[in-house]
Amino acid sequence: MAVKPDGTPIWADAMFSDLEGAKNFYGDVLGWTFGESSSEYGNYTQAYAQDKAAAAVVPPMPGQEGQSQWCLYFAASDAAATAARIRENGGEILMEPMAVGDFGTMCLAREPSGAVFGLWQPGTHVGFEAPMEEPGAYCWGEVFTREPEKTDAFLSAVFGYTARQMEDDAMDFRVFSIGDDMVLGRMRMTEEFPPEIPSYINVYFTVENCDDAVARAVKQGAVLRFGPMTSPFGRMAALTDPQGANFSVIDVTTTEGEMPRTTEVS
């Protein structure tokens, strides 16, 4: 598999106090199957979409019980060097680069507005295997932030992204790219978000039918936050799972409307 450029979303995982509950929920909503829990690595459990690596779930570390949230990891050919750039540009390293057997090297960090993310320097584990368009696969990620100026400057400096701003007075939204490939969105959080919700990265997973996936999620105890709504990108909805982790689902085959205009940002 080709090496992913630095800054490309490469993996996602989440901590759940009720690991079996998380497996049942996401298995039903996204169609995931799960591998054996790896006791050597804290019962890290890989999820598969059509037998291809899609994400992972893991029990919380001591003291972090009840704090479920998806974490998006970005490719780093040199995790230590990227961690240094994170510090230089106002970010915080929460967990220093650490080798995970021969699978690769991981690092956890926080960008200046507060969103937590990871770095992954691949070894034998190359990251996502499921193609974005397949049901159950990771599809897209967006940083939700109350301080977009800080986030924008940080992301461009650390990962070398180019950026385009959406031309929409009702929404402050920016798209970051590597070359011609769009890799990440950034949304300004409005007053609709309760003040206690910190900045975070929202992950999107592909589903075959958005409405059906939402119905299954709600039946399992999830809270519908937004949608379903059809856009030029697909029919999507935002949810909070029964353990409090935010995520979105999108059917990329059902689209409506014209693509929004964007302006390049220097």
Long-range contacts (C-beta under 8 A, 24 or more apart in sequence): 1-126, 1-129, 3-75, 3-77, 3-122, 4-75, 4-122, 4-126, 4-127, 5-75, 5-178, 5-179, 6-74, 6-75, 6-76, 6-77, 6-82, 6-159, 6-160, 7-74, 7-75, 7-158, 7-159, 7-160, 7-161, 7-176, 7-178, 7-183, 8-74, 8-75, 8-178, 8-181, 8-183, 9-72, 9-73, 9-74, 9-75, 9-128, 9-138, 9-141, 9-183, 9-184, 10-73, 10-74, 10-75, 10-120, 10-122, 10-126, 10-127, 10-128, 11-55, 11-56, 11-72, 11-73, 11-118, 11-120, 11-125, 11-127, 11-128, 12-55, 12-56, 12-70, 12-71, 12-72, 12-73, 12-128, 12-138, 12-141, 12-203, 13-44, 13-55, 13-56, 13-57, 13-58, 13-70, 13-71, 13-73, 14-55, 14-56, 14-57, 14-58, 14-68, 14-69, 14-70, 14-71, 14-245, 15-57, 15-58, 15-59, 15-60, 15-61, 15-64, 15-67, 15-68, 15-69, 16-57, 16-58, 16-59, 16-60, 16-68, 16-243, 16-245, 17-59, 17-60, 17-65, 17-66, 17-68, 17-243, 18-243, 19-43, 19-45, 19-57, 19-58, 19-59, 21-242, 21-243, 22-57, 22-68, 22-241, 22-243, 23-47, 23-57, 24-220, 25-217, 25-220, 25-221, 25-222, 25-241, 25-242, 26-57, 26-241, 28-216, 28-220, 29-207, 29-213, 29-216, 29-217, 29-220, 29-222, 29-249, 30-54, 30-135, 30-136, 30-205, 30-207, 30-213, 30-249, 31-135, 31-136, 32-136, 40-101, 41-100, 41-101, 47-136, 48-130, 48-136, 49-130, 49-134, 49-135, 49-136, 49-137, 50-130, 50-134, 50-135, 50-136, 52-129, 52-130, 52-131, 52-134, 52-137, 53-125, 53-127, 53-128, 53-129, 53-130, 54-128, 54-129, 54-130, 54-136, 54-137, 54-138, 54-205, 55-138, 55-205, 66-243, 66-244, 67-244, 68-241, 68-243, 68-244, 68-245, 69-116, 69-200, 69-244, 69-245, 69-246, 70-201, 70-202, 70-203, 70-245, 70-246, 70-247, 71-108, 71-116, 71-117, 71-118, 71-201, 72-117, 72-118, 72-141, 72-201, 72-203, 73-106, 73-117, 73-118, 73-119, 73-120, 73-127, 74-117, 74-118, 74-119, 74-120, 74-159, 75-119, 75-120, 75-121, 75-122, 75-127, 76-105, 76-107, 76-119, 76-120, 76-121, 77-121, 78-121, 79-105, 79-106, 79-107, 79-119, 79-120, 79-121, 82-107, 82-119, 82-158, 83-107, 83-109, 83-119, 85-157, 85-158, 86-111, 86-158, 88-157, 89-153, 89-154, 89-157, 89-158, 90-150, 90-154, 91-154, 91-158, 97-121, 99-123, 100-125, 111-143, 111-145, 111-150, 111-151, 111-154, 111-155, 111-199, 112-147, 112-150, 112-151, 112-154, 113-145, 113-146, 113-147, 113-148, 113-150, 113-151, 113-199, 114-145, 114-198, 114-199, 114-200, 115-143, 115-144, 115-145, 115-151, 115-198, 115-199, 115-200, 115-201, 116-200, 116-201, 117-201, 132-206, 132-252, 133-206, 133-252, 134-206, 135-206, 135-207, 135-208, 136-205, 136-206, 136-207, 137-205, 137-206, 138-203, 138-204, 138-205, 138-206, 139-204, 139-205, 139-206, 139-250, 139-252, 140-185, 140-203, 140-204, 140-233, 140-250, 141-184, 141-185, 141-201, 141-202, 141-203, 141-204, 142-184, 142-185, 142-186, 142-187, 142-201, 142-202, 142-204, 143-184, 143-185, 143-186, 143-187, 143-199, 143-200, 143-201, 144-187, 144-189, 144-193, 144-199, 144-200, 144-201, 144-202, 145-186, 145-187, 145-188, 145-189, 145-199, 146-188, 146-189, 146-193, 146-199, 147-199, 148-172, 148-174, 148-186, 148-188, 151-186, 151-199, 152-186, 152-265, 155-184, 155-186, 162-264, 163-264, 163-265, 164-262, 164-263, 164-264, 164-265, 165-262, 165-263, 165-265, 166-260, 166-261, 166-262, 167-260, 167-261, 167-262, 167-263, 168-260, 174-265, 175-262, 200-246, 202-238, 202-246, 202-247, 202-248, 203-247, 203-248, 204-236, 204-247, 204-248, 204-249, 204-250, 205-247, 205-248, 205-249, 205-250, 206-249, 206-250, 206-251, 206-252, 207-249, 207-250, 207-251, 208-251, 209-251, 210-234, 210-235, 210-236, 210-237, 210-249, 210-250, 210-251, 210-254, 211-235, 213-237, 213-249, 213-251, 214-239, 214-249, 217-241, 217-249, 230-254, 230-255, 230-256, 230-257, 231-255, 231-256, 231-257, 232-256, 232-257, 232-258, 232-259, 232-260
